[in-house]
Amino acid sequence: MVEKKYDIIVHGATGFTGGLICDYLSTHLDVKSIKWGISGRNNKKIEDIAKKYNVDYLKVDSFDKLSIDKMTSQSKVVISVVGPYALYGKALVESCIDNNCHYLDITGESTFVKYVKENFSVKAKDSKTMIVNCCGFESVPTDLGVYFNFIKSKEQDLDIKCFLTSKGKISGGTWASFLNHFDTNKLRVGKSNTKNKVRSFYFDKNIKRWALIFPDIDRSIIMSSSRYFNYGENFNFTKYLTFKNLWQVMSLIVPLIGISFLAKFEFTRNWLKSFIPSGTGPSKEERNRHWFNYKIISKSKSHKYLTEVKGGDPGYGETSKFISELALAIILDYNKLNSTKGVISPAECGGKIFLERLINSNIKFSYKSSKV
């Protein structure tokens, strides 16, 4: 890698998730081996945070190219937690490529991921720069979980069903990104490869819960990993949310329909944003009670496979861990990475070394196989 002043800069350190990433990095055993800094647009806030962690800071505005270029020219890796990314992320990605600075974010915005893939894939490869979207709860547990299942089972062409059970709460930044999504385009997740009909809603006997299909960004990320690792031409992935009863299902769907309608209009969208202000999020006590559990289930002609991925607070505590560990892997384990250039998935980038880092940081991966 090119020698620069900083190994890692946390861009958006004044936000809720940015603060958690700073907390995580500041207490990490590897922090003595790196030089990191922070950035943000509010000079007073960013200065106070820099004093708290005893690190350098840069004032960076997402619409000021000079300040963005100053940051990316001085850092090997930028962790961006400034969303909505469709509004604030495009110039930063381009600057990272121009200045050979690797880029990580925690977006779940399908339109932004599509834009980055279509506009920067060739440029990122040519400049030997890594652009890695979705390094948070979307989509690390599923991407690494499917990768873990693949290296354990050594099976191609699996039709994987992934079931999420969790307890959590969203922050103002996540809420704003979610609402902003309705002002752009509908979620695009690609067509299913499976020859079998995909059920959108049903009672699954394996997990004994109701399963509702959840068409988020995860499938697109995992299909990118599939092409890199060769999961097989007929590999398929479908993600479901799970519920104990039908009342829980209706409690999600009915409000979501109303929110999706109101978020299409600027006035009502801004009104909805006021319910969870930017920079706010669940307290430490709340996060300590949060958890997630992914069950990744598939079968071949001869075997059934169950991979589970478990962790704590999904959206924030573990998200800060996911993206921080990948950034540290890029700096400290560069020679162990799989792919080091282009617009790539978290698994494509980190592979086994990223998996090892997550396991060592208390993310639980388990695997079982049995004969059919």
C-alpha positions as a Markdown table, in Angstrom:
| # | Residue | x | y | z |
|---|---|---|---|---|
| 1 | Met | 0.0 | 0.0 | 0.0 |
| 2 | Val | 1.0 | 3.6 | -0.6 |
| 3 | Glu | 2.6 | 5.2 | 2.5 |
| 4 | Lys | 0.3 | 7.9 | 4.0 |
| 5 | Lys | 0.0 | 9.9 | 7.2 |
| 6 | Tyr | -3.0 | 7.9 | 8.6 |
| 7 | Asp | -3.9 | 4.2 | 8.3 |
| 8 | Ile | -7.6 | 4.8 | 9.1 |
| 9 | Ile | -9.9 | 7.8 | 9.2 |
| 10 | Val | -13.4 | 7.5 | 10.6 |
| 11 | His | -15.5 | 9.8 | 8.5 |
| 12 | Gly | -18.6 | 10.9 | 10.3 |
| 13 | Ala | -17.2 | 10.5 | 13.8 |
| 14 | Thr | -19.8 | 13.0 | 15.2 |
| 15 | Gly | -22.7 | 10.6 | 14.4 |
| 16 | Phe | -24.1 | 7.9 | 16.6 |
| 17 | Thr | -22.5 | 4.9 | 14.8 |
| 18 | Gly | -19.3 | 6.9 | 14.2 |
| 19 | Gly | -18.9 | 7.4 | 17.9 |
| 20 | Leu | -19.3 | 3.6 | 18.5 |
| 21 | Ile | -16.6 | 2.9 | 15.9 |
| 22 | Cys | -14.3 | 5.3 | 17.6 |
| 23 | Asp | -15.0 | 3.6 | 20.9 |
| 24 | Tyr | -14.2 | 0.2 | 19.4 |
| 25 | Leu | -11.0 | 1.3 | 17.7 |
| 26 | Ser | -9.7 | 3.2 | 20.8 |
| 27 | Thr | -9.8 | 0.1 | 23.0 |
| 28 | His | -8.7 | -2.5 | 20.4 |
| 29 | Leu | -5.5 | -4.4 | 21.0 |
| 30 | Asp | -4.3 | -3.4 | 17.5 |
| 31 | Val | -4.7 | 0.3 | 18.0 |
| 32 | Lys | -1.0 | 0.5 | 19.1 |
| 33 | Ser | 0.0 | -0.7 | 15.6 |
| 34 | Ile | -1.9 | 1.9 | 13.6 |
| 35 | Lys | -2.3 | 5.7 | 13.3 |
| 36 | Trp | -6.0 | 6.7 | 13.0 |
| 37 | Gly | -7.9 | 9.9 | 12.9 |
| 38 | Ile | -11.4 | 11.2 | 12.5 |
| 39 | Ser | -13.3 | 13.6 | 10.3 |
| 40 | Gly | -16.6 | 15.5 | 10.3 |
| 41 | Arg | -18.2 | 18.8 | 9.1 |
| 42 | Asn | -18.9 | 20.3 | 12.5 |
| 43 | Asn | -15.6 | 21.8 | 13.7 |
| 44 | Lys | -16.5 | 22.1 | 17.4 |
| 45 | Lys | -17.9 | 18.6 | 17.7 |
| 46 | Ile | -15.1 | 16.9 | 15.8 |
| 47 | Glu | -12.5 | 18.8 | 17.9 |
| 48 | Asp | -14.1 | 17.6 | 21.1 |
| 49 | Ile | -14.2 | 14.0 | 19.9 |
| 50 | Ala | -10.6 | 14.2 | 18.8 |
| 51 | Lys | -9.5 | 15.3 | 22.3 |
| 52 | Lys | -11.5 | 12.5 | 23.9 |
| 53 | Tyr | -9.6 | 9.8 | 21.9 |
| 54 | Asn | -6.3 | 11.8 | 21.5 |
| 55 | Val | -6.3 | 11.6 | 17.7 |
| 56 | Asp | -6.0 | 14.1 | 14.9 |
| 57 | Tyr | -9.1 | 15.4 | 13.1 |
| 58 | Leu | -10.0 | 16.9 | 9.7 |
| 59 | Lys | -12.9 | 19.1 | 8.9 |
| 60 | Val | -14.6 | 17.5 | 5.9 |
| 61 | Asp | -17.8 | 18.5 | 4.1 |
| 62 | Ser | -19.4 | 16.0 | 1.8 |
| 63 | Phe | -19.9 | 18.6 | -0.9 |
| 64 | Asp | -16.5 | 20.2 | -0.6 |
| 65 | Lys | -14.1 | 18.4 | -3.0 |
| 66 | Leu | -11.0 | 20.0 | -1.6 |
| 67 | Ser | -11.7 | 18.9 | 1.9 |
| 68 | Ile | -12.6 | 15.4 | 0.8 |
| 69 | Asp | -9.4 | 15.1 | -1.3 |
| 70 | Lys | -7.3 | 16.3 | 1.6 |
| 71 | Met | -8.7 | 13.4 | 3.7 |
| 72 | Thr | -8.4 | 10.7 | 1.1 |
| 73 | Ser | -4.9 | 11.8 | 0.1 |
| 74 | Gln | -3.7 | 11.4 | 3.7 |
| 75 | Ser | -5.4 | 8.1 | 4.6 |
| 76 | Lys | -5.0 | 4.5 | 3.5 |
| 77 | Val | -8.5 | 3.6 | 4.5 |
| 78 | Val | -11.6 | 5.7 | 5.0 |
| 79 | Ile | -14.5 | 4.3 | 7.1 |
| 80 | Ser | -17.6 | 6.3 | 6.0 |
| 81 | Val | -20.6 | 6.4 | 8.2 |
| 82 | Val | -22.1 | 9.5 | 6.6 |
| 83 | Gly | -25.5 | 8.7 | 5.1 |
| 84 | Pro | -27.8 | 8.7 | 3.3 |
| 85 | Tyr | -25.0 | 7.6 | 1.0 |
| 86 | Ala | -27.0 | 8.4 | -2.2 |
| 87 | Leu | -26.7 | 12.0 | -1.1 |
| 88 | Tyr | -23.3 | 12.2 | 0.6 |
| 89 | Gly | -21.3 | 9.2 | -0.6 |
| 90 | Lys | -20.7 | 9.6 | -4.3 |
| 91 | Ala | -18.0 | 12.3 | -4.3 |
| 92 | Leu | -16.1 | 10.5 | -1.5 |
| 93 | Val | -16.0 | 7.2 | -3.4 |
| 94 | Glu | -14.6 | 9.0 | -6.5 |
| 95 | Ser | -12.0 | 10.8 | -4.3 |
| 96 | Cys | -10.9 | 7.6 | -2.7 |
| 97 | Ile | -10.3 | 6.0 | -6.1 |
| 98 | Asp | -8.4 | 9.2 | -7.4 |
| 99 | Asn | -6.2 | 9.2 | -4.3 |
| 100 | Asn | -5.7 | 5.4 | -3.9 |
| 101 | Cys | -7.6 | 5.3 | -0.5 |
| 102 | His | -9.6 | 2.2 | 0.3 |
| 103 | Tyr | -13.2 | 2.8 | 1.2 |
| 104 | Leu | -15.6 | 1.0 | 3.5 |
| 105 | Asp | -19.2 | 1.9 | 4.4 |
| 106 | Ile | -22.2 | 0.5 | 6.2 |
| 107 | Thr | -24.9 | 1.4 | 3.6 |
| 108 | Gly | -27.9 | -0.7 | 2.9 |
| 109 | Glu | -29.1 | 1.6 | 0.1 |
| 110 | Ser | -29.5 | -0.5 | -3.1 |
| 111 | Thr | -29.5 | 2.4 | -5.5 |
| 112 | Phe | -26.2 | 3.7 | -4.1 |
| 113 | Val | -24.6 | 0.2 | -4.3 |
| 114 | Lys | -25.8 | -0.1 | -7.9 |
| 115 | Tyr | -24.4 | 3.3 | -8.7 |
| 116 | Val | -21.0 | 2.6 | -7.3 |
| 117 | Lys | -20.8 | -0.8 | -9.0 |
| 118 | Glu | -21.8 | 0.6 | -12.4 |
| 119 | Asn | -19.7 | 3.8 | -12.3 |
| 120 | Phe | -16.5 | 2.9 | -10.3 |
| 121 | Ser | -15.7 | -0.9 | -10.8 |
| 122 | Val | -13.2 | -0.3 | -13.7 |
| 123 | Lys | -11.7 | 2.8 | -12.1 |
| 124 | Ala | -11.2 | 1.1 | -8.8 |
| 125 | Lys | -9.5 | -1.9 | -10.4 |
| 126 | Asp | -7.2 | 0.3 | -12.5 |
| 127 | Ser | -6.2 | 2.3 | -9.4 |
| 128 | Lys | -5.8 | -0.8 | -7.2 |
| 129 | Thr | -8.3 | 0.6 | -4.7 |
| 130 | Met | -10.8 | -1.4 | -2.7 |
| 131 | Ile | -14.4 | -0.1 | -2.5 |
| 132 | Val | -16.4 | -2.2 | -0.1 |
| 133 | Asn | -20.0 | -1.4 | 0.5 |
| 134 | Cys | -22.3 | -2.9 | 3.2 |
| 135 | Cys | -19.7 | -3.6 | 5.9 |
| 136 | Gly | -22.2 | -3.4 | 8.7 |
| 137 | Phe | -25.2 | -5.6 | 9.8 |
| 138 | Glu | -26.0 | -5.2 | 6.1 |
| 139 | Ser | -24.4 | -7.4 | 4.9 |
| 140 | Val | -21.5 | -8.9 | 6.9 |
| 141 | Pro | -23.3 | -11.6 | 8.9 |
| 142 | Thr | -25.0 | -13.1 | 5.9 |
| 143 | Asp | -22.1 | -12.7 | 3.5 |
| 144 | Leu | -19.6 | -14.2 | 5.9 |
| 145 | Gly | -22.1 | -16.8 | 7.1 |
| 146 | Val | -22.7 | -18.1 | 3.5 |
| 147 | Tyr | -18.9 | -18.0 | 2.9 |
| 148 | Phe | -18.4 | -20.0 | 6.1 |
| 149 | Asn | -21.0 | -22.5 | 5.0 |
| 150 | Phe | -19.3 | -22.9 | 1.6 |
| 151 | Ile | -15.8 | -23.5 | 3.0 |
| 152 | Lys | -17.2 | -26.0 | 5.5 |
| 153 | Ser | -19.6 | -27.9 | 3.2 |
| 154 | Lys | -17.5 | -27.6 | 0.0 |
| 155 | Glu | -20.8 | -27.8 | -1.8 |
| 156 | Gln | -21.7 | -25.8 | -4.9 |
| 157 | Asp | -25.2 | -24.9 | -6.3 |
| 158 | Leu | -26.9 | -24.8 | -2.9 |
| 159 | Asp | -30.3 | -23.1 | -2.6 |
| 160 | Ile | -29.9 | -21.3 | 0.7 |
| 161 | Lys | -32.6 | -20.0 | 2.9 |
| 162 | Cys | -31.5 | -17.5 | 5.5 |
| 163 | Phe | -33.7 | -16.8 | 8.5 |
| 164 | Leu | -33.2 | -13.7 | 10.8 |
| 165 | Thr | -34.4 | -13.5 | 14.3 |
| 166 | Ser | -33.3 | -10.4 | 16.2 |
| 167 | Lys | -34.0 | -7.7 | 18.9 |
| 168 | Gly | -32.8 | -4.2 | 18.2 |
| 169 | Lys | -33.5 | -0.5 | 17.7 |
| 170 | Ile | -32.6 | 1.9 | 14.9 |
| 171 | Ser | -30.7 | 5.2 | 15.1 |
| 172 | Gly | -31.6 | 8.5 | 13.5 |
| 173 | Gly | -29.1 | 8.0 | 10.7 |
| 174 | Thr | -30.4 | 4.6 | 9.8 |
| 175 | Trp | -34.0 | 6.0 | 9.9 |
| 176 | Ala | -33.1 | 8.9 | 7.6 |
| 177 | Ser | -31.4 | 6.5 | 5.1 |
| 178 | Phe | -34.4 | 4.2 | 5.2 |
| 179 | Leu | -36.8 | 7.1 | 4.5 |
| 180 | Asn | -34.6 | 8.5 | 1.8 |
| 181 | His | -34.7 | 5.2 | 0.0 |
| 182 | Phe | -38.4 | 5.7 | -0.8 |
| 183 | Asp | -37.6 | 9.0 | -2.5 |
| 184 | Thr | -35.4 | 7.2 | -5.1 |
| 185 | Asn | -36.2 | 3.9 | -6.6 |
| 186 | Lys | -37.7 | 0.6 | -5.4 |
| 187 | Leu | -35.3 | -1.9 | -3.9 |
| 188 | Arg | -33.7 | -4.1 | -6.5 |
| 189 | Val | -32.3 | -7.4 | -5.5 |
| 190 | Gly | -32.0 | -9.3 | -8.7 |
| 191 | Lys | -33.8 | -12.3 | -10.0 |
| 192 | Ser | -33.7 | -15.6 | -8.3 |
| 193 | Asn | -31.6 | -18.4 | -9.9 |
| 194 | Thr | -33.5 | -21.2 | -8.3 |
| 195 | Lys | -35.8 | -23.3 | -10.5 |
| 196 | Asn | -38.1 | -23.8 | -7.5 |
| 197 | Lys | -40.8 | -21.2 | -6.7 |
| 198 | Val | -39.6 | -18.9 | -3.9 |
| 199 | Arg | -42.2 | -18.6 | -1.2 |
| 200 | Ser | -42.7 | -15.1 | 0.1 |
| 201 | Phe | -44.6 | -16.0 | 3.3 |
| 202 | Tyr | -45.0 | -19.3 | 5.0 |
| 203 | Phe | -44.6 | -21.3 | 8.2 |
| 204 | Asp | -41.2 | -23.0 | 8.2 |
| 205 | Lys | -41.2 | -26.4 | 10.0 |
| 206 | Asn | -37.4 | -26.4 | 10.4 |
| 207 | Ile | -37.4 | -23.3 | 12.6 |
| 208 | Lys | -41.0 | -23.5 | 13.8 |
| 209 | Arg | -41.7 | -19.8 | 13.0 |
| 210 | Trp | -43.5 | -17.8 | 10.3 |
| 211 | Ala | -41.1 | -16.6 | 7.6 |
| 212 | Leu | -41.6 | -13.4 | 5.5 |
| 213 | Ile | -39.2 | -12.7 | 2.6 |
| 214 | Phe | -37.0 | -9.7 | 3.1 |
| 215 | Pro | -35.7 | -8.3 | -0.2 |
| 216 | Asp | -32.8 | -6.2 | 1.1 |
| 217 | Ile | -29.3 | -5.6 | -0.2 |
| 218 | Asp | -27.8 | -8.8 | 1.2 |
| 219 | Arg | -28.7 | -10.9 | -1.8 |
| 220 | Ser | -26.9 | -8.6 | -4.2 |
| 221 | Ile | -23.7 | -8.6 | -2.0 |
| 222 | Ile | -23.8 | -12.4 | -1.6 |
| 223 | Met | -24.3 | -13.0 | -5.4 |
| 224 | Ser | -21.1 | -10.9 | -5.9 |
| 225 | Ser | -19.3 | -13.2 | -3.5 |
| 226 | Ser | -20.7 | -16.2 | -5.3 |
| 227 | Arg | -19.2 | -15.1 | -8.6 |
| 228 | Tyr | -15.8 | -14.6 | -6.9 |
| 229 | Phe | -15.7 | -17.8 | -4.8 |
| 230 | Asn | -17.6 | -19.9 | -7.4 |
| 231 | Tyr | -20.6 | -21.0 | -5.2 |
| 232 | Gly | -21.9 | -22.5 | -8.4 |
| 233 | Glu | -24.0 | -21.4 | -11.4 |
| 234 | Asn | -27.2 | -22.6 | -9.7 |
| 235 | Phe | -26.4 | -21.1 | -6.3 |
| 236 | Asn | -29.3 | -19.1 | -4.8 |
| 237 | Phe | -29.9 | -17.1 | -1.6 |
| 238 | Thr | -33.2 | -15.9 | -0.1 |
| 239 | Lys | -33.5 | -14.0 | 3.1 |
| 240 | Tyr | -36.5 | -14.1 | 5.5 |
| 241 | Leu | -37.5 | -12.3 | 8.7 |
| 242 | Thr | -39.1 | -14.7 | 11.2 |
| 243 | Phe | -42.0 | -14.2 | 13.6 |
| 244 | Lys | -43.6 | -16.2 | 16.4 |
| 245 | Asn | -47.2 | -15.5 | 15.2 |
| 246 | Leu | -49.3 | -13.7 | 12.6 |
| 247 | Trp | -49.9 | -10.7 | 14.9 |
| 248 | Gln | -46.2 | -9.9 | 14.8 |
| 249 | Val | -46.2 | -10.1 | 11.0 |
| 250 | Met | -49.1 | -7.7 | 10.7 |
| 251 | Ser | -47.5 | -5.3 | 13.3 |
| 252 | Leu | -44.6 | -5.0 | 10.8 |
| 253 | Ile | -46.4 | -4.9 | 7.5 |
| 254 | Val | -49.2 | -2.4 | 8.2 |
| 255 | Pro | -47.0 | 0.4 | 9.6 |
| 256 | Leu | -44.5 | -0.3 | 6.8 |
| 257 | Ile | -47.1 | 0.3 | 4.1 |
| 258 | Gly | -48.1 | 3.6 | 5.7 |
| 259 | Ile | -44.5 | 4.7 | 6.1 |
| 260 | Ser | -43.6 | 3.8 | 2.5 |
| 261 | Phe | -46.4 | 6.0 | 1.3 |
| 262 | Leu | -45.7 | 9.0 | 3.5 |
| 263 | Ala | -41.9 | 8.9 | 2.8 |
| 264 | Lys | -42.5 | 9.6 | -0.9 |
| 265 | Phe | -43.3 | 13.2 | -0.2 |
| 266 | Glu | -40.7 | 15.6 | 1.1 |
| 267 | Phe | -42.9 | 17.3 | 3.8 |
| 268 | Thr | -44.2 | 14.1 | 5.3 |
| 269 | Arg | -40.7 | 12.4 | 4.9 |
| 270 | Asn | -39.1 | 15.2 | 7.0 |
| 271 | Trp | -41.9 | 14.9 | 9.6 |
| 272 | Leu | -41.2 | 11.2 | 9.9 |
| 273 | Lys | -37.4 | 11.9 | 10.3 |
| 274 | Ser | -38.2 | 14.1 | 13.3 |
| 275 | Phe | -39.4 | 11.0 | 15.3 |
| 276 | Ile | -35.8 | 9.7 | 15.5 |
| 277 | Pro | -33.5 | 12.7 | 15.2 |
| 278 | Ser | -30.1 | 12.4 | 13.5 |
| 279 | Gly | -27.3 | 11.5 | 15.9 |
| 280 | Thr | -29.5 | 9.6 | 18.3 |
| 281 | Gly | -29.7 | 5.9 | 18.9 |
| 282 | Pro | -30.3 | 3.2 | 21.5 |
| 283 | Ser | -28.5 | 3.6 | 24.9 |
| 284 | Lys | -25.7 | 1.4 | 26.0 |
| 285 | Glu | -28.2 | -0.4 | 28.4 |
| 286 | Glu | -30.6 | -1.0 | 25.5 |
| 287 | Arg | -27.8 | -2.2 | 23.2 |
| 288 | Asn | -26.6 | -4.7 | 25.8 |
| 289 | Arg | -30.1 | -6.3 | 25.6 |
| 290 | His | -30.1 | -6.5 | 21.8 |
| 291 | Trp | -29.0 | -9.6 | 19.8 |
| 292 | Phe | -29.3 | -11.3 | 16.4 |
| 293 | Asn | -29.4 | -14.9 | 15.2 |
| 294 | Tyr | -29.1 | -15.9 | 11.5 |
| 295 | Lys | -29.9 | -19.5 | 10.6 |
| 296 | Ile | -28.6 | -20.4 | 7.1 |
| 297 | Ile | -30.2 | -23.6 | 5.9 |
| 298 | Ser | -29.6 | -25.6 | 2.7 |
| 299 | Lys | -29.3 | -29.1 | 1.4 |
| 300 | Ser | -27.7 | -31.0 | -1.4 |
| 301 | Lys | -28.7 | -34.4 | -2.8 |
| 302 | Ser | -26.9 | -36.1 | 0.1 |
| 303 | His | -26.7 | -33.7 | 3.1 |
| 304 | Lys | -28.4 | -31.0 | 5.0 |
| 305 | Tyr | -26.5 | -28.0 | 6.2 |
| 306 | Leu | -27.1 | -25.5 | 9.0 |
| 307 | Thr | -24.8 | -22.5 | 9.6 |
| 308 | Glu | -25.7 | -20.1 | 12.4 |
| 309 | Val | -24.3 | -16.6 | 13.0 |
| 310 | Lys | -25.0 | -15.0 | 16.3 |
| 311 | Gly | -24.0 | -11.7 | 18.0 |
| 312 | Gly | -25.1 | -8.8 | 20.1 |
| 313 | Asp | -26.7 | -5.5 | 19.2 |
| 314 | Pro | -27.0 | -5.9 | 15.4 |
| 315 | Gly | -27.3 | -2.3 | 14.0 |
| 316 | Tyr | -24.7 | -0.6 | 16.1 |
| 317 | Gly | -22.6 | -2.5 | 18.6 |
| 318 | Glu | -21.8 | -5.3 | 16.1 |
| 319 | Thr | -21.9 | -3.0 | 13.1 |
| 320 | Ser | -19.1 | -0.9 | 14.5 |
| 321 | Lys | -17.2 | -4.2 | 15.2 |
| 322 | Phe | -17.7 | -5.5 | 11.6 |
| 323 | Ile | -16.4 | -2.5 | 9.8 |
| 324 | Ser | -13.6 | -1.8 | 12.2 |
| 325 | Glu | -12.3 | -5.3 | 12.0 |
| 326 | Leu | -12.3 | -5.2 | 8.2 |
| 327 | Ala | -10.5 | -1.9 | 8.2 |
| 328 | Leu | -7.9 | -3.3 | 10.6 |
| 329 | Ala | -7.5 | -6.4 | 8.4 |
| 330 | Ile | -6.8 | -4.2 | 5.4 |
| 331 | Ile | -4.0 | -2.4 | 7.3 |
| 332 | Leu | -2.5 | -5.2 | 9.3 |
| 333 | Asp | -3.3 | -8.3 | 7.3 |
| 334 | Tyr | -3.1 | -7.0 | 3.8 |
| 335 | Asn | -1.2 | -9.9 | 2.4 |
| 336 | Lys | -3.9 | -12.3 | 3.7 |
| 337 | Leu | -6.7 | -10.6 | 1.9 |
| 338 | Asn | -8.5 | -12.3 | -1.1 |
| 339 | Ser | -9.0 | -9.4 | -3.4 |
| 340 | Thr | -7.3 | -6.0 | -3.1 |
| 341 | Lys | -8.9 | -3.9 | -5.9 |
| 342 | Gly | -12.3 | -3.1 | -7.4 |
| 343 | Val | -15.8 | -2.8 | -6.1 |
| 344 | Ile | -16.0 | -5.9 | -4.0 |
| 345 | Ser | -18.0 | -7.5 | -1.2 |
| 346 | Pro | -16.8 | -7.9 | 2.4 |
| 347 | Ala | -16.2 | -11.6 | 1.9 |
| 348 | Glu | -14.4 | -11.0 | -1.4 |
| 349 | Cys | -12.1 | -8.6 | 0.5 |
| 350 | Gly | -11.5 | -10.2 | 3.8 |
| 351 | Gly | -12.3 | -13.9 | 3.3 |
| 352 | Lys | -10.7 | -16.2 | 6.0 |
| 353 | Ile | -8.8 | -13.4 | 7.8 |
| 354 | Phe | -11.9 | -11.4 | 8.2 |
| 355 | Leu | -13.8 | -14.5 | 9.4 |
| 356 | Glu | -11.0 | -15.1 | 12.0 |
| 357 | Arg | -11.2 | -11.6 | 13.2 |
| 358 | Leu | -14.9 | -11.8 | 13.7 |
| 359 | Ile | -14.7 | -15.1 | 15.6 |
| 360 | Asn | -11.9 | -13.6 | 17.8 |
| 361 | Ser | -14.2 | -10.6 | 18.5 |
| 362 | Asn | -17.0 | -12.8 | 19.8 |
| 363 | Ile | -19.2 | -13.2 | 16.8 |
| 364 | Lys | -20.4 | -16.9 | 16.9 |
| 365 | Phe | -20.2 | -19.0 | 13.8 |
| 366 | Ser | -21.4 | -22.6 | 14.0 |
| 367 | Tyr | -21.9 | -25.4 | 11.4 |
| 368 | Lys | -23.7 | -28.7 | 11.3 |
| 369 | Ser | -24.3 | -31.2 | 8.6 |
| 370 | Ser | -26.4 | -34.3 | 8.4 |
| 371 | Lys | -27.3 | -36.9 | 5.8 |
| 372 | Val | -30.6 | -36.5 | 4.0 |
